[in-house]
C-alpha cells in the first residue's frame, strides 16, 4: 500500500481562499501555478523531501503536528504511517502560534 496525502475541509477552504485572492490580485494563470506549487509541496512532504519543523516549538500540546514553508504559506500537517493529512494552510504573515493553538483546541474538542 502506498502512502497518500489528503486535505482536511479546513485546508481545502484555505486553498480555495488562496486561489480566489490570487485570481483577484494576479490572475487565473498565477493562481493555477501557485496551487500547483502548494500541492507539489504536499507531495514533497509525503516523500520526505520537505524540511519540516515540529509545531511544538511554537505551542504546547502540538507534538503530532508539523509545518513546512510553501511559497508565502505554511502547510500544517500530521504525518501518519499510511497518509499525510494537511490540516490547514496559513499565510506566512499570520500569527502562526495563535492559529496553531486554535487548531489544537479544535482537535482536542473533537472537531
Beta strands, then each sheet from edge to edge (+ up, - down):
strand 1: 4-7
strand 2: 53-54
strand 3: 65-70
strand 4: 73-79
strand 5: 83-91
sheet 1: 1+ 5+ 4- 3+ 2-
end
